[in-house]
């Protein structure tokens, strides 16, 4: 009898507790609907409101590079903002600045990176001095098409004083001013360096006159995420450096069949040459050595020299000491297949400049001597030929444009 009475008392107590808790929840629900927080009903401090606004929105995808990135509170102030960019498996913090009233944070660089994930963690104090935080993330647009620039000269090269910095793009650039602004070229000692566009896929840079020997040049490409054409964005963020060596300029007189080689203004030697024939004369003008080969093959058909039956006018598999001067096929090279008597007396080539040599290339021949004293970037100037002046975009022929015409080729006005 006593045990039953005890069980009844305990059941009544449990029922009373449940009713009390249900009543409390009902009261809380009612008060919450009118804006009173649960912790206030339970005697704790009021919860801070979610007032931190972050743009772009949380979980937003395909955000375009021109979209703004900022954090804002309508009242109170921001205590800290940390933004992390994850791109190409690397994380980096995005720098930003707070407004004077502490209510807004904006990224220092307003342009978002492409193909990246951003995470934002913000901490703020509301108007009542209570701390609150918000953590969001979004991803940016992944472009279907990219462009690259191939740089001449090579990184860490030592070049002649006539070197022109040339960027060849793998696709046509229509937003040329934007791309041009994203390339910065500096020199030590300083010199004014200007750009010139050749068509839609090539951008060259040079000073007004040949580089000073010993100059160190830095090429900064900040092309990543730059829109080069509608929907086509750059991929590179890289630096190329090169050093200018001694100054060597060689003057070929096609009419006199000679080449004067000058090093830093002093005459080193006068070398007998054979230039292009009347049928295929050598270009006049200033050309720059862009490639050097101990030995290479030369086939006339590849540059348009064919016989009536369609066969090549020449095919020499082992041309020694060959230095390219133009993209169209002009070389200065050793010649072992012609009689020694033609050098210094007549012009018999297909447009190239020939120096006496032996098969396999001789170190003590005129061609070997000149090759051993040459650098990519050296200048070879031709006068006295019956041909026209070489085009400025044929190889690194930009020195044939005066400074006014060169600077007029910039897309930034």
URVENHU-V806410 format. One line per field, one symbol per residue. ss: DSSP state (H for helix, E for strand, - for the rest). burial: + if it has 9 or more other C-alpha atoms within 8 Angstrom, else -. A space follows every 50 residues. Layout:
ss->???
burial->???
This chain:
ss->-HHHHHHHHHHHHHHHHHHHHHHHHHHHHHHHH----HHHH--------- -EEEE-------E------EEEE---EEEEEEEEEEE--EEEE--EEE-- ---EEEE---------EEEEEEEEE-----EEEEEEEEEE----EEE-EE EE----EEE-----EEEEE------HHHHHH-EEEEEE----EEEEE--- -EEEEEE--------EEEEEEE-E--EEE--EEE--EEEEEEEE---EEE EEE----EEEEEE--EEEEEEE-E-E-------EEEEE--EEEEEEEEEH HHH--E-----E--EEEEEEEEEE------EEEEE----HHH------E- --EEEE---------HHHHHHH------EEEEE-----E--------HHH --HHHHH------
burial->---------------------------+--++---++++++--------- -+-+++++-+--+++-+++++++--++++-+++++++------+-+-+-- -++++++--+-+-+++++++++++++----++++-++++++-+--++++- +-+---++++++++++++++--+-++++++-++-+++-----++++++-+ +++++++---+-+-+++++++++++++++--++++++--+++++++++++ ++++--+++++++---+--++++++++--+++++++++++-++-++++++ +---++-----++++--+++++++++--++++++++-----+++++++++ +++++++++-++--+++++-+---+++++++++++----+-+-+++++++ +----++-+++--
